[in-house]
Amino acid sequence: MARTDRRLYLIPVLSKALDVLEILQNTTQPMTLAELHAKTRFSKTTVYRVMKTFVHRGYVAQLPDGSYRHVARQRKLCFGFAGQSGEMPFSNEVTASLKEAATRAGVELLVLDNRYDPKVAVENAEELIRRRVDLAIELQVDEEVAPIIGDRIAAANIPLIAVDIPHPNAVYFGVDNFRVGLEAGELLAKHAVEQWSSRVSWVLGLDLPEAGQLVQGRVSGAFEAVRRALPKTPPEVFVRMDGRGMKDRSQKLVAEFLAAHPKDRHILIAAATDTSALGAIAAIRAAKREKQVAVVGQDCIAEAVAEMKRPGSSLIGTVSHEAASYGPALIVLGMSLLRGQTVPPYNYVTHRTVTRESLAE
């Protein structure tokens, strides 16, 4: 009687492919093509073609050093997102967008709150590593801990996307900070020309220095745009202040400045965030100097939009970073990284300027 195991109708190449995949599944470390060849004793050509197919289909990631890591498991892919702070409207908008996009893509999303604290941000990065997420997405603003976070996540062989604040060993995703700063400055300069006959007493920048030079480009860009439009503005009237992107701190700084310059009537303020801009508005309103100051923010959060609609507000505009677009784009970028595809080191989102006039259209 003929043996039945000779009629199993197996597909040899598929069987070999599954052998390779099982090897990767059963190890926690990436493996090179040579290691897989030695382990399976299949021909190098077969192993190479199998790996290219797995990478293309998203079952395996090819790392920058050429080694391979298994990413497809019986559970869903898990992305880890450490957000800036649950108290920051922009961070919350990004979180909401990412949650929705992850649900649509069938990706599990682990969300942690950095609480605007560099120590917590490092602890959260270590938690992402402990949880063995397939991809880490980091939104935290402290430049000093960015190398620590980037190094630890890279050592764990986890791909990293840094949102808005560049991190070593990470792909950048966010706005072109200098460009959005230029557009904010153009709004301020236009206001000075049309409302104050080009007269400017001070140009203040509510900056975010802890986030590093690229993010400081928001204020640098605004200053540059004012200089281009109003070239006779003296260099000494451009003043940076460390608003930290926070409302209370920015309110205090602007209140102190206005008190120290009670007679100055033409003051432009470029804020690194809308939250900071709203702090400036509170100080301006308390001093009853709305007509003497013009403010432009960044992010286009709902509170800023409501403020711009208020008659007589000093908030003349903001630059929307289109937070609702972050989630879908981050999921696509993350999937590309896990598939071993080549992605640009800097991935800029679309932005647009928003003014009282554009809101009324």
Secondary structure as GFF3:
##gff-version 3
##sequence-region A 1 361
A	DSSP	three_ten_helix	4	7	.	.	.	ID=ss1
A	DSSP	alpha_helix	12	25	.	.	.	ID=ss2
A	DSSP	alpha_helix	33	40	.	.	.	ID=ss3
A	DSSP	alpha_helix	44	57	.	.	.	ID=ss4
A	DSSP	beta_strand	60	62	.	.	.	ID=ss5
A	DSSP	beta_strand	68	70	.	.	.	ID=ss6
A	DSSP	beta_strand	78	83	.	.	.	ID=ss7
A	DSSP	alpha_helix	89	105	.	.	.	ID=ss8
A	DSSP	beta_strand	108	113	.	.	.	ID=ss9
A	DSSP	alpha_helix	118	130	.	.	.	ID=ss10
A	DSSP	beta_strand	135	138	.	.	.	ID=ss11
A	DSSP	alpha_helix	146	155	.	.	.	ID=ss12
A	DSSP	beta_strand	160	163	.	.	.	ID=ss13
A	DSSP	beta_strand	171	174	.	.	.	ID=ss14
A	DSSP	alpha_helix	177	196	.	.	.	ID=ss15
A	DSSP	beta_strand	202	207	.	.	.	ID=ss16
A	DSSP	three_ten_helix	209	211	.	.	.	ID=ss17
A	DSSP	alpha_helix	213	229	.	.	.	ID=ss18
A	DSSP	three_ten_helix	235	237	.	.	.	ID=ss19
A	DSSP	beta_strand	238	242	.	.	.	ID=ss20
A	DSSP	alpha_helix	247	260	.	.	.	ID=ss21
A	DSSP	beta_strand	267	271	.	.	.	ID=ss22
A	DSSP	alpha_helix	274	286	.	.	.	ID=ss23
A	DSSP	three_ten_helix	290	292	.	.	.	ID=ss24
A	DSSP	beta_strand	293	299	.	.	.	ID=ss25
A	DSSP	alpha_helix	302	308	.	.	.	ID=ss26
A	DSSP	beta_strand	315	320	.	.	.	ID=ss27
A	DSSP	three_ten_helix	323	325	.	.	.	ID=ss28
A	DSSP	alpha_helix	326	338	.	.	.	ID=ss29
A	DSSP	beta_strand	346	348	.	.	.	ID=ss30
A	DSSP	beta_strand	352	355	.	.	.	ID=ss31
A	DSSP	alpha_helix	356	360	.	.	.	ID=ss32
###
